[in-house]
Amino acid sequence: MRQVHGHEVIDLIMSLGDSFTRESLRDEIVNHFGEDTTFFSCSTVGMTADEVIQFFESKGKFAFGEDGRVRAAFQRCEH
């Protein structure tokens, strides 16, 4: 099983823009990194694509607007 740091998810979103819904973002993450990939951060390990989205949303890294699309509010930590 492949493990990817969450920063790579933020980088992917930043490179592709803010046109994602929650569902299309999940699909893009799975398509880009693979279905069996898990994600980790400084404080959490073993997250699925859905969980990494929830994690970053809860940390204020991005939010979904009233239209259901990602709104860029990226605050990528630098380490």
ABEGO torsion letter per residue (X at the ends): XBBBBAAAAAAAAAAAEAABBAAAAAAAAAAAAEAABBBBBAABBGBBAAAAAAAAAAAGABBBBAAGBBBBABBBBBX
